[in-house]
């Protein structure tokens, strides 16, 4: 069984400060330890709070996204990432390759699944989409295939159902996650490599470690962006909603869509929920357009642009005079 799960956290005493207080490390999880154990080891190495998104069973290897510092706030988005797996399935009887290829086509698209009994979630019938199922090789009863699927797809259940469709029965023998959202195997680092980088950082050389830590905005590359004025940023960092007068430019988006809020320098301020579609207003016009949901930039990074005696309820209004 493999599925996305709740973000597990392991609090650690900060010992090796992160740039901007947040980041993501893509770990090549080995077979054996649980996802929680791997994330905890990363937290121990770095000395910072950590969390992981997309639980892998102990005997499953591959991409595990470990969130550092306040990047744990990204968990709801990371858990929704599409996934890619390489799976080795064992049939209980040998089957002609043409039948196996035909069966793979039948399982592409929307399928019904119910979580296994030993899963940590409620066993409710769910619909998941198999975007691509490619048979890579068949040797006797062993079938190697690659699958691109929605988050929360149970590959163990998929193997069982494919075996039933073939009339032979089947089970998952080995599984490796090769992609999660925009992160693939080229982004991964082993625990041993991370430990070496941490030792080098402790000795004063942070180059290897900093190259492993991915900025939080790299996790949301497909979100529409809203670029704001410098005078609006500090109010946003204090939880204010964004007004249209504080917006310089924006991509197209719908109402209630999650957007990435950026500075003019393309710095990642945080995430927000659109209060109106982009087509309904223009940058520079009054009215609230985005409600901040997750802020990553620390207050005080930019000068205050709102009156000191008033609450920063709307970011982007005229800055205080004098």
C-alpha positions as CSV (number, residue, x, y, z in Angstrom):
1,X,0.0,0.0,0.0
2,X,1.2,3.5,-0.8
3,X,-0.7,6.7,-0.5
4,X,-0.4,10.3,0.5
5,X,-0.8,10.8,4.2
6,X,-1.0,13.5,6.8
7,X,2.1,15.6,7.3
8,X,4.1,14.2,10.2
9,X,6.1,16.6,12.3
10,X,9.2,16.2,14.3
11,X,10.3,19.2,16.4
12,X,14.0,19.7,16.8
13,X,16.1,22.4,18.4
14,X,17.3,24.8,15.7
15,X,21.1,24.4,15.2
16,X,21.7,25.1,11.5
17,X,19.6,28.1,10.4
18,X,17.9,27.9,7.0
19,X,17.9,30.7,4.5
20,X,14.6,32.5,4.7
21,X,13.5,30.0,7.5
22,X,12.0,27.4,5.1
23,X,12.8,25.0,2.4
24,X,12.3,21.5,0.9
25,X,14.7,18.6,0.6
26,X,13.8,15.8,-1.8
27,X,15.1,12.6,-0.2
28,X,15.6,9.3,-1.9
29,X,13.9,7.2,0.8
30,X,15.4,3.7,1.1
31,X,13.5,0.6,1.7
32,X,13.2,-0.3,5.4
33,X,12.5,2.8,7.5
34,X,9.1,4.5,7.6
35,X,8.6,7.9,6.1
36,X,8.3,9.4,9.6
37,X,11.7,7.9,10.6
38,X,13.4,9.3,7.5
39,X,11.9,12.8,8.1
40,X,13.0,12.6,11.7
41,X,16.6,11.8,10.7
42,X,16.6,14.8,8.4
43,X,15.4,17.0,11.2
44,X,18.1,15.6,13.5
45,X,20.8,16.3,10.9
46,X,19.6,19.8,10.2
47,X,18.4,20.7,13.7
48,X,15.1,22.2,12.6
49,X,11.4,21.3,12.6
50,X,10.5,19.1,9.7
51,X,7.5,17.4,8.1
52,X,6.9,15.1,5.2
53,X,4.3,15.0,2.5
54,X,3.2,11.8,0.7
55,X,3.7,8.8,3.0
56,X,5.6,5.8,1.6
57,X,5.3,2.3,3.2
58,X,8.6,1.1,4.8
59,X,9.3,-1.3,2.0
60,X,8.7,1.4,-0.7
61,X,11.5,3.6,-1.9
62,X,11.9,6.8,-3.8
63,X,10.9,10.4,-3.6
64,X,10.0,11.7,-0.2
65,X,9.4,15.5,0.2
66,X,10.8,16.7,3.5
67,X,9.6,20.2,4.4
68,X,12.0,22.3,6.6
69,X,11.0,25.1,9.0
70,X,7.7,26.8,8.1
71,X,7.6,25.1,4.7
72,X,5.4,22.6,6.5
73,X,2.6,25.0,5.7
74,X,2.9,23.8,2.1
75,X,1.7,20.3,3.2
76,X,-1.9,20.7,1.9
77,X,-0.6,21.6,-1.6
78,X,2.2,19.0,-1.7
79,X,-0.1,16.2,-0.7
80,X,-2.2,16.9,-3.8
81,X,0.8,16.5,-6.2
82,X,0.4,13.9,-9.0
83,X,2.7,11.0,-8.6
84,X,4.7,8.6,-10.8
85,X,5.8,5.1,-9.7
86,X,7.7,2.2,-11.1
87,X,6.1,-1.0,-9.9
88,X,7.1,-4.7,-10.1
89,X,3.9,-6.8,-10.1
90,X,3.9,-10.6,-9.7
91,X,1.1,-12.5,-11.5
92,X,-0.1,-15.7,-9.9
93,X,-0.1,-17.3,-13.4
94,X,1.7,-16.5,-16.6
95,X,-0.3,-14.4,-19.1
96,X,0.3,-13.5,-22.8
97,X,2.0,-10.1,-23.2
98,X,-0.8,-8.9,-25.5
99,X,-3.4,-9.5,-22.8
100,X,-1.3,-7.6,-20.3
101,X,-0.9,-4.6,-22.6
102,X,-4.7,-4.6,-23.3
103,X,-5.4,-4.7,-19.6
104,X,-3.1,-1.7,-19.0
105,X,-5.2,0.3,-21.5
106,X,-8.4,-0.7,-19.6
107,X,-7.0,0.6,-16.4
108,X,-6.1,4.0,-17.8
109,X,-8.5,6.8,-16.8
110,X,-10.8,7.0,-13.8
111,X,-10.9,4.0,-11.5
112,X,-12.6,3.2,-8.2
113,X,-10.5,2.3,-5.2
114,X,-11.1,1.6,-1.5
115,X,-8.2,2.0,0.9
116,X,-6.9,-1.3,2.3
117,X,-8.0,-2.4,5.8
118,X,-4.6,-1.6,7.3
119,X,-4.5,1.9,5.9
120,X,-4.6,5.0,8.2
121,X,-7.6,6.6,6.4
122,X,-11.3,5.8,6.3
123,X,-12.1,3.0,3.9
124,X,-14.5,5.0,1.7
125,X,-14.8,4.3,-2.0
126,X,-12.9,6.9,-4.0
127,X,-12.3,7.8,-7.6
128,X,-8.7,8.2,-8.8
129,X,-7.4,9.0,-12.3
130,X,-4.6,6.8,-13.9
131,X,-3.2,9.3,-16.3
132,X,-0.8,6.8,-17.9
133,X,0.0,3.1,-17.4
134,X,2.8,1.8,-19.4
135,X,4.0,-1.8,-19.4
136,X,7.8,-1.7,-19.5
137,X,8.7,-5.4,-19.4
138,X,7.3,-8.8,-18.8
139,X,9.4,-11.8,-17.7
140,X,7.4,-14.8,-16.8
141,X,5.0,-13.8,-14.0
142,X,6.9,-10.6,-13.3
143,X,5.4,-7.4,-14.9
144,X,7.3,-4.1,-14.7
145,X,5.2,-1.0,-15.3
146,X,5.2,2.7,-14.9
147,X,2.1,4.6,-13.7
148,X,1.3,8.3,-13.5
149,X,-1.6,8.9,-11.2
150,X,-3.5,11.1,-8.8
151,X,-2.4,11.7,-5.3
152,X,-3.8,9.1,-3.0
153,X,-3.8,6.2,-5.5
154,X,-3.1,2.8,-3.9
155,X,-0.7,1.0,-6.1
156,X,-1.0,-2.2,-4.1
157,X,-4.8,-2.2,-4.8
158,X,-4.1,-1.4,-8.4
159,X,-2.0,-4.5,-8.8
160,X,-4.7,-6.6,-7.1
161,X,-7.4,-5.3,-9.4
162,X,-5.3,-5.8,-12.5
163,X,-4.7,-9.4,-11.4
164,X,-8.4,-9.9,-11.0
165,X,-9.0,-8.4,-14.5
166,X,-6.5,-10.9,-16.0
167,X,-8.2,-13.8,-14.1
168,X,-4.9,-14.8,-12.5
169,X,-4.5,-12.8,-9.4
170,X,-1.5,-10.6,-8.7
171,X,0.3,-8.7,-6.0
172,X,2.7,-5.8,-5.7
173,X,6.3,-7.0,-5.2
174,X,8.3,-3.9,-5.3
175,X,7.5,-0.2,-5.7
176,X,9.5,3.0,-6.2
177,X,8.2,6.6,-6.4
178,X,10.0,8.4,-9.2
179,X,8.1,11.7,-9.3
180,X,6.0,13.9,-7.0
181,X,4.6,17.0,-8.7
182,X,7.5,18.9,-10.3
183,X,10.1,16.9,-8.3
184,X,11.7,13.9,-10.1
185,X,14.6,11.5,-9.4
186,X,17.1,14.1,-10.6
187,X,16.2,16.3,-7.6
188,X,16.7,13.5,-5.0
189,X,19.5,13.2,-2.4
190,X,20.3,10.2,-0.3
191,X,20.5,10.3,3.5
192,X,24.2,9.6,3.3
193,X,24.8,12.6,0.9
194,X,22.8,14.8,3.2
195,X,24.8,13.7,6.2
196,X,28.0,14.5,4.4
197,X,26.7,18.0,3.4
198,X,25.7,18.6,7.0
199,X,29.2,17.7,8.3
200,X,30.7,20.1,5.7
201,X,28.3,22.8,6.7
202,X,29.2,22.4,10.4
203,X,32.8,22.9,9.3
204,X,31.9,26.1,7.6
205,X,31.2,25.0,4.0
206,X,27.5,25.3,3.3
207,X,27.7,25.0,-0.5
208,X,26.6,21.4,-0.8
209,X,23.8,21.7,1.8
210,X,22.4,24.9,0.4
211,X,22.3,23.3,-3.1
212,X,20.1,20.5,-1.7
213,X,17.6,22.8,-0.1
214,X,14.9,23.9,-2.6
215,X,13.0,27.2,-2.1
216,X,9.4,26.9,-1.2
217,X,8.2,28.6,-4.4
218,X,9.7,25.7,-6.4
219,X,6.9,23.5,-5.0
220,X,4.2,25.6,-6.6
221,X,5.5,26.3,-10.1
222,X,2.1,26.0,-11.8
223,X,0.2,28.5,-9.6
224,X,-0.9,31.8,-11.1
225,X,1.2,34.7,-9.8
226,X,0.3,38.0,-8.4
227,X,3.0,40.7,-8.2
228,X,2.6,43.3,-5.5
229,X,4.0,46.7,-4.7
230,X,6.8,46.9,-2.0
231,X,4.5,49.1,0.1
232,X,2.0,46.3,0.4
233,X,4.3,43.5,1.4
234,X,4.7,44.1,5.1
235,X,1.0,44.3,5.6
236,X,0.6,41.0,3.8
237,X,3.2,39.5,6.2
238,X,1.0,40.6,9.1
239,X,-2.0,38.8,7.6
240,X,-3.7,41.6,5.7
241,X,-5.8,40.9,2.6
242,X,-4.5,42.2,-0.7
243,X,-6.3,45.1,-2.4
244,X,-6.2,45.8,-6.1
245,X,-4.3,49.1,-5.6
246,X,-1.4,47.0,-4.2
247,X,-1.1,44.8,-7.3
248,X,1.3,45.6,-10.2
249,X,0.6,42.6,-12.4
250,X,-1.1,39.2,-12.3
251,X,-1.8,36.1,-14.3
252,X,-5.3,34.9,-15.1
253,X,-7.1,33.0,-12.3
254,X,-10.6,32.1,-11.2
255,X,-12.4,33.1,-8.0
256,X,-11.4,30.9,-5.0
257,X,-8.2,29.8,-6.8
258,X,-4.9,29.5,-4.9
259,X,-2.4,32.0,-6.2
260,X,1.3,32.7,-5.5
261,X,2.0,36.2,-4.2
262,X,5.4,37.7,-5.3
263,X,7.4,40.8,-4.8
264,X,8.7,42.9,-7.7
265,X,12.0,41.1,-7.3
266,X,10.1,37.8,-7.7
267,X,10.5,36.9,-4.1
268,X,8.0,34.4,-2.7
269,X,5.8,36.1,-0.1
270,X,3.2,33.5,0.3
271,X,0.0,31.9,-0.9
272,X,-3.5,33.4,-1.1
273,X,-7.0,32.6,-2.2
274,X,-8.5,34.8,-4.9
275,X,-11.6,36.7,-3.8
276,X,-12.6,37.6,-7.3
277,X,-11.6,36.4,-10.8
278,X,-8.7,38.3,-12.4
279,X,-11.0,39.3,-15.3
280,X,-13.3,41.2,-12.9
281,X,-10.7,43.9,-11.8
282,X,-7.5,45.6,-13.0
283,X,-4.2,46.1,-11.1
284,X,-4.3,49.5,-9.3
285,X,-8.1,49.5,-8.7
286,X,-9.6,49.4,-5.2
287,X,-11.3,46.5,-3.6
288,X,-10.0,43.3,-2.0
289,X,-8.7,40.7,-4.5
290,X,-6.7,38.1,-2.5
291,X,-6.9,36.8,1.0
292,X,-3.6,35.5,2.3
293,X,-3.7,31.9,3.5
294,X,0.0,31.1,4.0
295,X,2.8,33.6,4.6
296,X,6.4,32.6,4.3
297,X,8.2,36.0,4.3
298,X,9.0,37.3,7.7
299,X,7.4,40.6,8.8
300,X,9.8,43.5,8.7
301,X,11.6,42.2,5.6
302,X,10.1,45.2,3.7
303,X,9.5,48.7,5.3
304,X,6.0,49.3,6.7
305,X,3.8,50.9,4.1
306,X,0.6,51.3,6.3
307,X,-0.3,53.7,9.0
308,X,1.1,52.8,12.4
309,X,-2.0,53.6,14.3
310,X,-4.3,51.6,12.0
311,X,-4.7,47.8,11.6
312,X,-3.3,46.5,8.2
313,X,-6.6,45.1,7.1
314,X,-6.0,46.0,3.4
315,X,-2.5,45.8,1.9
316,X,-2.0,48.1,-1.0
317,X,-3.8,51.2,0.3
318,X,-2.0,54.5,0.2
319,X,1.1,54.5,2.4
320,X,1.3,56.7,5.4
321,X,2.6,60.2,4.8
322,X,5.6,61.7,6.6
